[in-house]
Each structure stands twice: as structure tokens, then as C-alpha cells.
Amino acid sequence: MYIDVREEDFDVNKELERFENSSKTDAAISLFVGKVRAEKNLISLNLDCYPDMAIKEILNIAENAKKKWQINNLTVIHRFGELLPGENIVFVITSSDHRTDCQEATQYIMDYLKNSAPFWKKEIYKDKSMWVEQKVADIEKMERWED
């Protein structure tokens, strides 16, 4: 398991290669890359966090995913700082012996990252800035995983 919270960008191909080198015997790999939306007039997305607190929560989310599904390996990289439209925000990759396990675990991790990881998002537009509030639909997606 590899968890990283950082300001600098990540290279998806290098991270996938690193992951595959440590997951050679796994039959299925699922990955998700989240990017800053290129919305009209959006200048940047500012993500703020306390890295140690964020890492602790991401580890908790990852451990819960491993309890629910047969996950052999996983990586979560989440950026913070000022991010521009089109830039990478988050990288989640899981591996398993079966595709359903890693696909569902990847979705679970993303749902919980979006709703419970301590990141605060502020969108900066040409004429205004605003904090991104949690959406009911996102909470409902997370709640579907509860037993």
C-alpha cells in the first residue's frame, strides 16, 4: 500500500508502472485519475489540507476498503495547493485477483476521499471565488457502501 499527499504533480504512466512492478501476480487492476475541471472562467482550484491528517484519513479509508474486498495492493496520491484546469488532483489504483473487487474498491475509495478526507476546495474564477460545498448526491454515493 502506498499513500501520498503532496503539492507536486504525478506522472500517471510512472505511477502505473511502479504499481504494476509490485503487483505482477494480480489478475485485475483498476485505476482512477481525477483532474481539475476546465469550467468556463475557472482560473484555479485551491486545495488546502493538513497533510498528516489527510494521510491518516486516507490510510483509514484504504484499510476499510481492504476489509470489504480482496485487494492485494493499492495506491492513493492526492495533491493540494493551487491546481490549474486540466491538472491532476487524485490517483487511485487497486489490484486484485478479480475485477469486481478492485473496481468497487476504487469507487469506494473515491467516494470516501471526496466526502470524508480533510481537503478544503476553493474555486477561483475571474470575477469571484467560492468554497466548494459537499453535495447531497456525493454523500448518497458514499452511504451506499455502508453495511
HELIX and SHEET records of a PDB file:
HELIX    1   1 VAL A   12  ASN A   21  1                                  10    
HELIX    2   2 PRO A   51  LYS A   68  1                                  18    
HELIX    3   3 ARG A   99  SER A  116  1                                  18    
HELIX    4   4 VAL A  136  GLU A  143  1                                   8    
SHEET    1   A 4 TYR A   2  ARG A   6  0                                        
SHEET    2   A 4 ILE A  71  ARG A  79  1                                        
SHEET    3   A 4 ASN A  88  SER A  96 -1                                        
SHEET    4   A 4 ALA A  28  LYS A  35 -1                                        
SHEET    1   B 4 GLY A  81  LEU A  83  0                                        
SHEET    2   B 4 LEU A  42  CYS A  49 -1                                        
SHEET    3   B 4 PHE A 119  TYR A 125 -1                                        
SHEET    4   B 4 SER A 129  TRP A 131 -1                                        
END                                                                             
